[in-house]
């Protein structure tokens, strides 16, 4: 199951991509840069969320093995 970092990161990544497409249509370099930064930040936050989830899953697996 996704955590809040993964969800928010994915949302930011998508918003950043949308801003870039709008910027391309309007030839707006400032908006393009903003979109690129938002997409990059979203990717990073999503990656942190995935890593956090994997660590949590590994801890649960260890707990199950120790408990049996």
Secondary structure, 3 states (H helix, E strand, C coil): CCCHHHHHHHHHHHHHHHHHHHHHHHCCHHHHHHHHHHHHHHHHHHHHHHHHHHHHHHHHHHHHHHHC
